[in-house]
């Protein structure tokens, strides 16, 4: 199917306009990044991310008010995957030191209330757990189940072969569940996930992500240089830089503008960047292949005219491929859920910029380079 079979658009003659459009978006994006910065997810910032799933739709403002009273500092609360899901994010890795005594008092109170006169001893205590020793294994198992039902993660201590000791975890999710269970008696919930990433690990992931993108662009530069010419390799890689920068700029500009749209930079978004690099390069190579054919067939025709012919002849294929891909991505944005939404949005924006650069930018970079260096392209 050819939707644009007989087009004769002067793409190269209007390359200055396209350069201005792209440059303007990137400039605004870079200014926005310099002023507001990028919003990084838990993968890169470090901290704790907790997902709660309620049985009934929940009022997020009420949840936010209840969480603010717990004493965990600034905790971001938003919907997750629908009206019954809540996602909480905190930069904390563990319960704050000023809250920790309250948590331990709460556990002691629960044990005493449920088991009046019980004999217990704290054999070990830290910021992350408490180990209790009891008179016998039956009592230890009973108390462990009681604390578990109250929202705390418990287990029999592996260091005590008699089974008389239990370990009570002191995690942010446990403290949240213990405090919120009473507030939501009519709407029970469960902790779907709790993810922790240390700041050092987050910084390493951020560095690795940048290295991955740069290495991908470098390998593509070498590949295109061997397959075509250096000018084509340079144009192709500059177009890919363009795609990544435009997508990153739009992520920065649109962050917080559209309610409910997750535009944080996470590992899945980085995966989307690498995917769009491959997609855009594939489109660009198709155009370059046709340019090479026209240069071989029409050696006396100027490079600019050959490029226009090549882009016009591949225009149908480029647009149909882009549209069919974007239809699938739109479905993923709508039905993919909160976890995949950032990935899908990054792909959606990247596919648009990738298709745009394949048509308007990649060949224009090659033409601009050959004109400025006064080199002749031959195959």
C-alpha positions as CSV (number, residue, x, y, z in Angstrom):
1,X,0.0,0.0,0.0
2,X,1.4,3.4,-1.0
3,X,-0.3,6.4,0.4
4,X,2.2,8.9,-0.9
5,X,3.2,7.3,-4.3
6,X,3.8,10.5,-6.3
7,X,4.9,13.1,-3.8
8,X,7.6,15.6,-4.8
9,X,8.3,17.6,-1.7
10,X,11.4,19.6,-1.4
11,X,12.5,18.3,2.0
12,X,16.1,19.4,1.7
13,X,15.3,22.9,0.6
14,X,13.4,23.4,3.8
15,X,16.1,21.8,6.1
16,X,16.8,25.2,7.8
17,X,13.2,25.3,9.0
18,X,13.4,21.8,10.4
19,X,16.7,22.6,12.1
20,X,15.1,25.6,13.7
21,X,12.1,23.6,15.0
22,X,14.3,20.9,16.5
23,X,16.8,23.4,17.9
24,X,13.9,25.3,19.5
25,X,12.5,22.2,21.2
26,X,15.9,21.1,22.4
27,X,16.8,24.6,23.6
28,X,13.6,25.0,25.6
29,X,14.1,21.4,27.0
30,X,17.7,22.1,28.1
31,X,16.7,25.3,29.7
32,X,13.8,23.5,31.5
33,X,16.2,20.8,32.6
34,X,18.7,23.3,33.9
35,X,16.0,25.1,35.9
36,X,13.6,22.3,37.0
37,X,15.8,19.3,36.4
38,X,14.7,15.9,35.4
39,X,12.4,13.8,37.6
40,X,14.2,10.6,38.3
41,X,12.4,7.5,39.6
42,X,13.4,5.3,42.5
43,X,15.9,3.4,40.2
44,X,18.2,6.4,40.1
45,X,17.4,8.5,43.2
46,X,17.4,5.7,45.7
47,X,14.8,5.3,48.4
48,X,11.7,3.1,48.9
49,X,8.7,2.5,46.7
50,X,5.6,0.8,48.1
51,X,2.5,-0.2,46.2
52,X,-0.8,-0.8,48.1
53,X,-3.8,-2.5,46.6
54,X,-7.2,-1.8,48.3
55,X,-10.4,-3.9,47.8
56,X,-12.5,-0.8,47.0
57,X,-11.8,2.6,45.3
58,X,-9.9,4.9,47.6
59,X,-9.8,8.6,48.2
60,X,-6.1,9.5,47.6
61,X,-6.3,12.8,49.6
62,X,-7.5,10.9,52.7
63,X,-4.6,8.4,52.3
64,X,-2.1,11.2,51.9
65,X,-3.4,12.9,55.1
66,X,-3.1,9.6,57.0
67,X,0.5,8.9,55.7
68,X,1.6,12.5,56.6
69,X,0.7,11.7,60.3
70,X,2.9,8.6,60.5
71,X,6.2,10.6,60.8
72,X,8.0,9.3,57.7
73,X,8.8,12.8,56.4
74,X,7.9,13.7,52.9
75,X,6.2,10.8,51.2
76,X,4.9,11.0,47.6
77,X,1.4,9.4,47.3
78,X,-0.4,8.8,44.0
79,X,-2.7,6.4,42.3
80,X,-1.3,3.2,40.9
81,X,-2.9,1.1,38.2
82,X,-6.5,2.3,38.9
83,X,-8.8,3.6,41.6
84,X,-7.9,0.9,44.1
85,X,-4.1,1.2,43.9
86,X,-1.8,3.5,45.8
87,X,1.9,4.1,45.1
88,X,4.0,5.6,47.9
89,X,7.6,6.9,47.4
90,X,10.0,8.0,49.9
91,X,13.7,8.8,49.8
92,X,14.1,7.0,53.1
93,X,15.7,3.5,53.2
94,X,14.6,2.7,56.7
95,X,12.4,4.0,59.5
96,X,13.8,7.4,60.8
97,X,15.6,7.3,64.1
98,X,13.0,9.6,65.8
99,X,10.2,7.3,64.8
100,X,12.0,4.0,65.6
101,X,11.3,4.1,69.4
102,X,7.5,4.5,68.6
103,X,7.6,1.4,66.3
104,X,9.3,-0.7,69.0
105,X,6.8,0.5,71.6
106,X,4.0,-0.4,69.3
107,X,5.3,-3.9,68.8
108,X,5.8,-4.4,72.6
109,X,2.3,-3.1,73.2
110,X,0.8,-5.5,70.6
111,X,2.6,-8.5,72.2
112,X,1.5,-7.5,75.8
113,X,-2.1,-6.8,74.8
114,X,-2.6,-10.1,73.0
115,X,-0.7,-12.1,75.6
116,X,-1.0,-10.6,79.1
117,X,1.8,-11.7,81.5
118,X,3.9,-13.2,78.7
119,X,7.6,-13.6,79.3
120,X,9.8,-12.2,76.6
121,X,13.3,-10.9,76.1
122,X,14.8,-8.7,73.3
123,X,17.9,-10.6,72.4
124,X,18.9,-8.4,69.5
125,X,17.8,-5.0,68.1
126,X,18.7,-2.7,65.2
127,X,17.2,-0.1,62.9
128,X,15.9,-2.9,60.7
129,X,14.7,-5.7,63.0
130,X,14.1,-6.9,66.6
131,X,14.7,-10.4,67.8
132,X,12.4,-11.6,70.6
133,X,13.1,-14.7,72.7
134,X,10.1,-16.5,74.4
135,X,9.7,-19.4,76.9
136,X,8.9,-22.0,74.2
137,X,8.5,-22.4,70.4
138,X,4.7,-22.6,70.6
139,X,4.5,-19.1,72.2
140,X,7.0,-17.7,69.7
141,X,5.0,-19.0,66.7
142,X,1.7,-17.7,68.2
143,X,3.2,-14.2,68.8
144,X,4.7,-14.2,65.3
145,X,1.3,-14.9,63.7
146,X,-0.3,-12.1,65.8
147,X,2.3,-9.6,64.7
148,X,2.0,-10.7,61.1
149,X,-1.8,-10.2,61.2
150,X,-1.1,-6.7,62.6
151,X,1.0,-5.8,59.5
152,X,4.5,-6.7,60.6
153,X,6.8,-9.2,58.8
154,X,7.9,-11.9,61.2
155,X,9.8,-15.2,60.9
156,X,11.4,-17.8,63.2
157,X,15.0,-16.9,64.0
158,X,17.4,-19.1,62.1
159,X,20.0,-18.5,64.8
160,X,17.9,-20.3,67.4
161,X,17.6,-24.0,66.7
162,X,15.0,-24.3,69.5
163,X,12.5,-22.1,67.6
164,X,11.9,-20.0,70.7
165,X,12.9,-16.7,69.0
166,X,11.2,-14.6,66.3
167,X,12.6,-11.8,64.1
168,X,10.3,-8.8,63.5
169,X,11.3,-6.7,60.5
170,X,11.2,-2.9,61.0
171,X,10.5,-1.7,57.5
172,X,8.6,1.3,56.2
173,X,6.0,-0.9,54.6
174,X,5.4,-2.6,57.9
175,X,5.0,0.6,59.8
176,X,2.6,1.9,57.1
177,X,0.5,-1.2,57.2
178,X,0.3,-1.2,61.0
179,X,-0.9,2.5,61.0
180,X,-3.2,2.4,58.1
181,X,-5.0,-0.9,58.8
182,X,-7.0,0.6,61.6
183,X,-8.0,3.6,59.4
184,X,-9.3,1.4,56.6
185,X,-11.2,-1.4,58.4
186,X,-13.9,-1.3,55.8
187,X,-11.5,-1.3,52.9
188,X,-8.7,-3.9,53.5
189,X,-5.5,-3.6,51.5
190,X,-2.3,-5.6,50.9
191,X,1.3,-4.5,50.1
192,X,1.8,-5.5,46.5
193,X,5.5,-4.6,46.4
194,X,8.2,-2.9,48.3
195,X,11.4,-1.9,46.4
196,X,14.5,-0.4,47.9
197,X,17.4,1.2,46.0
198,X,20.4,2.7,47.8
199,X,21.6,6.1,46.7
200,X,25.0,4.7,45.6
201,X,23.3,2.0,43.5
202,X,21.0,4.6,42.0
203,X,24.0,6.7,41.0
204,X,25.8,3.7,39.5
205,X,22.6,2.9,37.5
206,X,22.4,6.4,36.2
207,X,26.1,6.3,35.1
208,X,25.6,2.9,33.4
209,X,22.5,4.2,31.6
210,X,24.4,7.1,30.1
211,X,27.3,4.8,29.1
212,X,24.8,2.3,27.5
213,X,23.3,5.1,25.3
214,X,26.7,6.6,24.3
215,X,28.1,3.1,23.4
216,X,25.0,2.3,21.3
217,X,25.5,5.6,19.4
218,X,29.2,4.9,19.0
219,X,28.6,1.4,17.6
220,X,26.0,2.7,15.2
221,X,28.5,5.4,14.0
222,X,31.0,2.7,13.2
223,X,28.4,0.4,11.5
224,X,27.0,3.2,9.3
225,X,30.6,4.4,8.5
226,X,31.4,0.9,7.1
227,X,28.1,0.4,5.3
228,X,27.9,3.8,3.7
229,X,30.3,6.8,4.1
230,X,31.5,8.8,7.0
231,X,29.2,11.7,6.2
232,X,26.2,9.3,6.4
233,X,27.5,7.8,9.6
234,X,27.8,11.3,11.1
235,X,24.4,12.4,9.9
236,X,22.8,9.2,11.2
237,X,24.3,9.5,14.7
238,X,23.5,13.2,14.9
239,X,19.9,12.4,14.0
240,X,19.9,9.8,16.8
241,X,21.3,12.4,19.3
242,X,18.6,14.6,18.0
243,X,15.9,12.0,18.8
244,X,17.2,11.3,22.3
245,X,17.6,15.0,23.1
246,X,14.1,15.9,21.8
247,X,12.5,13.0,23.7
248,X,14.4,14.0,26.9
249,X,13.4,17.7,26.4
250,X,9.7,16.8,26.0
251,X,9.9,14.6,29.1
252,X,11.2,17.6,31.0
253,X,8.8,20.1,29.5
254,X,5.6,18.0,30.0
255,X,6.5,16.6,33.5
256,X,3.7,17.6,35.8
257,X,1.7,19.3,33.1
258,X,-0.6,16.3,32.3
259,X,-2.1,14.9,35.5
260,X,-1.7,11.1,36.0
261,X,1.0,10.9,33.3
262,X,4.2,9.3,34.6
263,X,7.2,11.0,33.0
264,X,9.9,10.1,35.5
265,X,13.2,8.8,34.1
266,X,13.5,5.1,35.2
267,X,15.3,2.1,33.9
268,X,12.3,1.2,31.7
269,X,12.5,4.7,30.1
270,X,16.2,4.2,29.4
271,X,15.2,0.9,27.7
272,X,12.7,2.8,25.7
273,X,15.5,5.3,24.6
274,X,17.7,2.4,23.4
275,X,14.7,0.9,21.6
276,X,13.9,4.1,19.8
277,X,17.6,4.5,18.8
278,X,17.3,1.1,17.1
279,X,13.9,2.0,15.5
280,X,15.0,5.4,14.3
281,X,18.3,4.0,12.9
282,X,16.4,1.3,11.0
283,X,14.2,4.0,9.3
284,X,17.2,6.1,8.6
285,X,19.1,3.2,7.0
286,X,16.1,2.5,4.7
287,X,16.3,6.2,3.5
288,X,20.1,6.1,3.2
289,X,19.8,2.9,1.1
290,X,17.5,4.6,-1.3
291,X,19.8,7.7,-1.4
292,X,22.7,5.4,-2.3
293,X,20.6,3.8,-5.1
294,X,19.8,7.2,-6.6
295,X,23.4,8.4,-6.4
296,X,24.5,5.2,-8.3
297,X,21.8,5.6,-10.9
298,X,22.0,9.4,-11.3
299,X,25.6,10.4,-10.9
300,X,25.2,13.8,-12.6
301,X,22.2,14.9,-10.5
302,X,23.0,17.0,-7.4
303,X,23.1,15.2,-4.1
304,X,20.2,17.4,-2.8
305,X,17.9,16.4,-5.6
306,X,18.8,12.7,-5.2
307,X,18.0,12.9,-1.5
308,X,14.7,14.5,-2.1
309,X,13.8,11.8,-4.6
310,X,14.9,9.1,-2.1
311,X,12.9,10.5,0.8
312,X,9.8,11.0,-1.3
313,X,9.9,7.4,-2.5
314,X,10.3,6.0,1.0
315,X,7.8,8.4,2.6
316,X,4.9,5.9,2.3
317,X,6.8,3.1,4.0
318,X,8.2,5.4,6.7
319,X,4.8,6.9,7.7
320,X,2.8,3.6,7.5
321,X,5.5,1.8,9.6
322,X,5.4,4.7,12.1
323,X,1.6,4.8,12.4
324,X,1.2,1.0,12.8
325,X,3.8,1.0,15.6
326,X,2.2,4.0,17.3
327,X,-1.2,2.3,17.3
328,X,0.3,-0.5,19.4
329,X,2.0,1.9,21.7
330,X,-1.2,3.9,22.3
331,X,-2.9,0.6,23.4
332,X,0.1,0.0,25.7
333,X,-0.3,3.5,27.2
334,X,-4.0,2.9,27.8
335,X,-4.0,-0.7,29.0
336,X,-0.4,-1.3,30.0
337,X,-0.8,-0.1,33.6
338,X,1.2,2.3,35.7
339,X,4.4,0.2,35.5
340,X,4.7,0.3,31.7
341,X,3.2,3.7,31.1
342,X,6.6,5.6,31.4
343,X,8.1,3.1,28.9
344,X,5.2,3.4,26.5
345,X,5.1,7.2,26.6
346,X,8.8,7.4,26.0
347,X,8.4,5.1,23.0
348,X,5.4,7.1,21.7
349,X,7.4,10.4,21.8
350,X,10.5,8.7,20.5
351,X,8.7,7.1,17.6
352,X,7.3,10.5,16.5
353,X,10.7,12.1,16.8
354,X,12.4,9.1,15.1
355,X,10.0,9.2,12.1
356,X,10.4,13.0,11.9
357,X,14.2,12.7,12.0
358,X,14.2,9.9,9.3
359,X,12.3,12.2,7.0
360,X,13.5,15.7,7.8
361,X,16.8,15.5,9.8
362,X,19.2,12.6,9.0
363,X,19.7,13.3,5.3
364,X,19.7,17.1,6.0
365,X,22.7,16.6,8.3
366,X,24.5,14.6,5.6
367,X,23.8,17.3,3.0
368,X,24.9,20.1,5.3
369,X,28.1,18.3,6.1
370,X,29.0,17.6,2.5
371,X,28.2,21.2,1.5
372,X,30.3,22.7,4.2
373,X,33.3,20.4,3.6
374,X,32.8,20.6,-0.2
375,X,33.2,16.8,-0.5
376,X,31.6,14.7,-3.2
377,X,29.6,11.6,-2.3
378,X,30.2,8.6,-4.6
379,X,29.4,4.9,-4.3
